[in-house]
Every structure is written in C-alpha cells, then in structure tokens.
Amino acid sequence: MKKIAIPEYDAIEKARRHVIALMTGAREAVTPLTFTIHYPKERKHMPDCFRGYILFTPENCINCWQCAFICPANAIRMKKASDNRYYPTIDYAKCIFCHFCVDSCSRGALRATKIHDVAYRDMDEMLADTEELVENPDVHREDERYVDYVLNEDDAVIKREKGEDRFFVEIPPPPDVKFVARCADPESCLGCRICEHVCESGAISSVVVNGVREMRIDEKKCSGCGLCVKECAMQILILVRVR
C-alpha cells in the first residue's frame, strides 16, 4: 500500500494559508455564494406561469371533459353537480402538476396559482372536490419578502425584495373562438343517437323523416365541447370554427 505523503509547511506558508481561509470565510459571510432561502420567513419568487395549485371557474366550463381525457396521471374525475352538469375534481395524490388540463381548457375555466406547499393530514383530504377548487384557498403565510436569483457577468447573486409574492395571478381571458359540431357525411349516420345523449347543452336532437332517423344540430345551442365528435362511432361529426 502506497503511503500518502503529508506536505510540510513552514511558518510563513502556514500563516499565508490561514489568512486565505479567513478571507474566504469573511467573503462568504458578507456575500455568500450559496443560494440559501430562509423559508418560511422568505419565499422564492415564482414566475406567473408557475404550475401550482389549480383553481376552477364553473361559469367558463363548457363540459367538454377535455381536462379529464388529457390528464396523464388519471387524477381528474368529472362529478355531477346540482345543475346536472359535470365539473372536474382533482386528486392531488395523483396529480403531477403538468397542467395539461389548464393548457387544454379552451375557455380558461382552469387556471394556475403559485401555491405549491400544501399540507394534508390524510389521503382523503388530497381529493379536492369542485367546491374546493372554486374559491381561493386560505393561505397562512409567514414570509415578509421574496427572493430572486440574479445572474450577472461575473457571478450569481441573490436579490431580496421586501413584500409578498402574489399567489393568485390574473391572466387575460382566452380568445373567444366559437366552434360548432357539424355532420360531414349525413348518409353514413347510423341514427344511434349517442351524440344526442352525450350532448350537455341539448343542441342535438333527432327526427324521423320518411322512416329514416336524422340528427339535427342547433348551432346556437352548441358549445363546441366536442363530446359528440369523440363518441361518434362512424366518426362523421367534426368541429368547425365559426368566423
């Protein structure tokens, strides 16, 4: 086994190295190079697009179920409300905060917040019903200032600002683009009436003409949710943008 040679320093070299160590310690105490945030007294500044706790606005929901369909973690379930419409519930035990649901919501019914440090007492509390997603949650905060990282040409420093970071961000409403369902090939329709049954807005009805059942779509009632398009067995229903 090879022995490790221990270097020997004279008194001058030892003194020089001690001075360097003291200067390094003093510099770290004044302008630390480590990114330390004294949570919860201060909180890291999050961008407005941060993917945190999700809120819901029922008035904007068109019952398209797209949020439940697109969720990769299967965390969203649709729950029937007193108005016979279906609204999302979120199981935060499964949610991975990808926010695909927020991105896919065409009417802006789901929106993001900067809240991420939520504590639960048991697994049952992690299932957020629709009513819990509507109102802003009660937040008990101790932070008196927020912290941001600033990168300059020489180094990275921490910038501390007095004040509280906003948890609830007001975002502009999405563009009002109207879509309606139309039948691209009426002759191929089976008359199964599945589209009529799944339509939440009552825009689809059926009539019998000369012994043949025909489907009618009231474009004034159609919300453009696309449920009928998804459920059509013959795939002859399409969503058309109305200009």
C-alpha positions as CSV (number, residue, x, y, z in Angstrom):
1,M,0.0,0.0,0.0
2,K,1.3,3.4,-1.0
3,K,1.6,5.9,1.8
4,I,0.3,9.3,1.3
5,A,2.9,12.0,1.7
6,I,1.8,14.7,4.1
7,P,3.1,18.0,3.0
8,E,5.1,20.1,5.5
9,Y,4.8,23.8,5.6
10,D,7.0,26.4,7.2
11,A,5.6,29.1,9.5
12,I,5.3,31.6,6.7
13,E,3.3,29.3,4.4
14,K,1.0,28.2,7.3
15,A,0.3,31.9,8.1
16,R,-0.4,32.6,4.4
17,R,-2.9,29.8,4.2
18,H,-4.6,30.8,7.4
19,V,-5.1,34.3,6.0
20,I,-6.6,33.0,2.8
21,A,-9.0,30.8,4.8
22,L,-10.1,33.7,7.0
23,M,-10.6,36.0,4.0
24,T,-12.7,33.3,2.2
25,G,-14.8,32.9,5.3
26,A,-15.3,36.7,5.7
27,R,-16.3,37.0,2.0
28,E,-18.8,34.1,2.3
29,A,-20.3,35.8,5.3
30,V,-20.8,39.1,3.5
31,T,-21.6,38.0,0.0
32,P,-22.4,34.2,0.2
33,L,-22.1,32.2,-3.0
34,T,-24.6,29.6,-1.7
35,F,-28.3,30.1,-2.6
36,T,-30.0,29.9,0.7
37,I,-33.6,31.0,1.3
38,H,-34.7,31.3,4.8
39,Y,-38.1,29.6,4.4
40,P,-40.8,30.4,5.6
41,K,-39.7,33.9,6.5
42,E,-38.9,34.5,2.9
43,R,-40.0,32.7,-0.2
44,K,-38.6,32.2,-3.7
45,H,-40.2,34.4,-6.3
46,M,-42.1,32.3,-8.8
47,P,-43.0,33.3,-12.4
48,D,-46.6,34.0,-13.2
49,C,-46.7,30.8,-15.3
50,F,-45.7,28.6,-12.3
51,R,-47.6,25.3,-12.2
52,G,-49.1,25.1,-8.8
53,Y,-52.5,24.5,-7.1
54,I,-55.3,24.7,-9.7
55,L,-58.5,26.8,-9.4
56,F,-61.7,26.4,-11.3
57,T,-64.3,28.8,-12.7
58,P,-67.6,27.0,-13.3
59,E,-69.1,29.8,-15.4
60,N,-66.4,29.3,-18.0
61,C,-66.7,25.5,-18.2
62,I,-68.4,24.1,-21.3
63,N,-68.4,20.4,-20.1
64,C,-66.0,19.2,-22.8
65,W,-64.3,16.8,-20.4
66,Q,-61.0,17.6,-22.1
67,C,-59.2,18.1,-18.8
68,A,-60.2,14.5,-17.7
69,F,-59.3,13.0,-21.0
70,I,-55.9,14.6,-21.3
71,C,-54.7,14.0,-17.7
72,P,-51.7,11.6,-17.9
73,A,-51.9,10.7,-14.2
74,N,-55.7,10.0,-14.2
75,A,-56.1,12.5,-11.4
76,I,-59.2,14.3,-12.7
77,R,-62.7,12.9,-12.4
78,M,-65.9,14.6,-13.5
79,K,-68.6,15.0,-10.9
80,K,-72.2,15.7,-11.5
81,A,-73.4,19.0,-9.9
82,S,-76.8,20.2,-8.8
83,D,-77.3,21.8,-12.2
84,N,-76.9,18.4,-14.0
85,R,-73.6,19.5,-15.4
86,Y,-70.3,17.7,-14.8
87,Y,-67.4,19.6,-13.3
88,P,-63.8,18.4,-12.5
89,T,-62.4,17.1,-9.2
90,I,-58.7,16.7,-8.7
91,D,-56.9,14.0,-6.7
92,Y,-53.7,15.7,-5.6
93,A,-52.3,12.3,-4.5
94,K,-52.1,11.5,-8.2
95,C,-51.6,14.9,-9.8
96,I,-48.1,15.6,-11.2
97,F,-48.7,19.3,-11.8
98,C,-48.1,19.0,-15.6
99,H,-51.0,21.4,-16.1
100,F,-52.0,19.7,-19.3
101,C,-55.6,20.3,-18.1
102,V,-55.0,24.0,-17.8
103,D,-53.4,24.2,-21.2
104,S,-56.2,22.2,-22.9
105,C,-59.0,24.2,-21.4
106,S,-60.3,26.3,-24.3
107,R,-62.4,28.6,-22.1
108,G,-60.0,29.3,-19.3
109,A,-62.1,27.5,-16.7
110,L,-59.0,26.1,-15.1
111,R,-56.2,28.4,-14.0
112,A,-52.9,28.1,-12.2
113,T,-51.7,29.6,-9.0
114,K,-48.2,29.8,-7.4
115,I,-49.3,27.7,-4.4
116,H,-47.2,24.6,-4.1
117,D,-46.5,23.9,-0.4
118,V,-49.9,22.4,0.6
119,A,-50.1,20.2,3.7
120,Y,-52.6,17.4,4.1
121,R,-53.5,15.4,7.2
122,D,-54.5,12.2,5.3
123,M,-55.1,10.9,1.8
124,D,-58.8,11.7,1.8
125,E,-58.0,15.4,2.1
126,M,-56.0,15.3,-1.1
127,L,-59.1,14.7,-3.2
128,A,-60.3,18.3,-4.0
129,D,-64.0,18.5,-4.9
130,T,-65.3,21.0,-7.3
131,E,-66.4,23.4,-4.5
132,E,-62.8,23.4,-3.1
133,L,-61.4,24.5,-6.5
134,V,-63.8,27.4,-6.9
135,E,-62.7,29.6,-4.0
136,N,-59.1,30.8,-3.3
137,P,-57.8,28.6,-0.5
138,D,-56.9,30.1,2.9
139,V,-53.2,30.7,2.9
140,H,-51.3,31.0,6.2
141,R,-48.1,32.7,5.3
142,E,-45.1,34.0,7.3
143,D,-42.9,35.3,4.5
144,E,-42.1,39.0,4.7
145,R,-40.1,39.2,1.5
146,Y,-39.5,37.2,-1.6
147,V,-36.1,36.1,-3.1
148,D,-35.0,36.1,-6.6
149,Y,-31.8,34.9,-8.3
150,V,-29.9,37.5,-10.4
151,L,-27.2,36.4,-12.8
152,N,-24.6,38.9,-13.9
153,E,-21.5,38.6,-15.9
154,D,-19.3,37.6,-13.0
155,D,-21.4,35.6,-10.7
156,A,-24.8,34.7,-9.5
157,V,-26.2,36.6,-6.5
158,I,-29.5,36.6,-4.5
159,K,-31.7,39.6,-4.7
160,R,-34.0,40.1,-1.7
161,E,-37.1,42.3,-2.0
162,K,-39.5,43.4,0.7
163,G,-43.1,42.4,0.1
164,E,-45.1,39.3,-0.6
165,D,-45.2,37.5,-3.9
166,R,-48.6,37.1,-5.5
167,F,-50.1,33.6,-5.2
168,F,-53.1,34.2,-7.4
169,V,-52.3,35.5,-10.9
170,E,-54.9,37.3,-13.0
171,I,-54.5,36.1,-16.6
172,P,-56.2,37.5,-19.6
173,P,-59.2,35.6,-20.9
174,P,-58.5,33.3,-23.9
175,P,-59.7,34.5,-27.3
176,D,-63.4,33.9,-27.9
177,V,-63.2,31.4,-30.7
178,K,-66.5,29.7,-31.5
179,F,-66.7,26.1,-32.6
180,V,-69.8,24.1,-33.5
181,A,-70.3,20.5,-34.3
182,R,-71.4,19.5,-37.8
183,C,-72.0,16.3,-39.7
184,A,-69.6,15.8,-42.6
185,D,-71.4,12.7,-44.0
186,P,-75.1,12.5,-43.1
187,E,-75.7,9.5,-45.3
188,S,-73.4,7.4,-43.1
189,C,-75.2,8.2,-39.9
190,L,-76.5,5.1,-38.1
191,G,-79.1,7.0,-36.1
192,C,-77.7,5.5,-32.9
193,R,-78.4,8.8,-31.0
194,I,-75.3,8.6,-28.9
195,C,-74.4,12.1,-29.9
196,E,-77.8,13.2,-28.6
197,H,-77.4,11.5,-25.3
198,V,-73.9,12.9,-24.6
199,C,-74.7,16.5,-25.6
200,E,-74.7,18.5,-22.4
201,S,-76.1,21.7,-24.0
202,G,-79.1,20.0,-25.6
203,A,-78.1,21.1,-29.1
204,I,-78.6,17.7,-30.8
205,S,-82.0,16.3,-31.5
206,S,-83.3,13.6,-33.7
207,V,-86.3,13.4,-36.1
208,V,-87.8,10.7,-38.2
209,V,-88.2,11.6,-41.9
210,N,-89.7,9.1,-44.3
211,G,-88.9,6.3,-41.8
212,V,-85.2,7.4,-41.5
213,R,-83.9,8.9,-38.3
214,E,-82.0,12.1,-38.9
215,M,-79.9,14.1,-36.5
216,R,-80.2,17.8,-36.2
217,I,-77.7,20.2,-34.5
218,D,-78.8,23.6,-33.3
219,E,-75.6,25.7,-33.7
220,K,-77.0,28.4,-31.5
221,K,-77.0,26.0,-28.5
222,C,-73.8,24.1,-29.4
223,S,-71.0,25.0,-27.0
224,G,-68.3,23.3,-29.2
225,C,-67.3,20.9,-26.4
226,G,-66.6,18.1,-28.9
227,L,-68.1,15.3,-26.8
228,C,-70.3,14.2,-29.7
229,V,-67.3,14.2,-32.1
230,K,-65.4,12.0,-29.7
231,E,-68.3,9.5,-29.2
232,C,-69.5,9.2,-32.8
233,A,-69.0,5.6,-33.9
234,M,-68.8,6.5,-37.6
235,Q,-66.5,9.5,-37.0
236,I,-68.6,11.7,-39.2
237,L,-69.0,14.6,-36.8
238,I,-66.5,17.3,-36.9
239,L,-65.8,20.6,-35.1
240,V,-66.0,23.6,-37.4
241,R,-64.7,27.1,-36.5
242,V,-67.3,29.8,-36.9
243,R,-66.0,33.1,-38.1
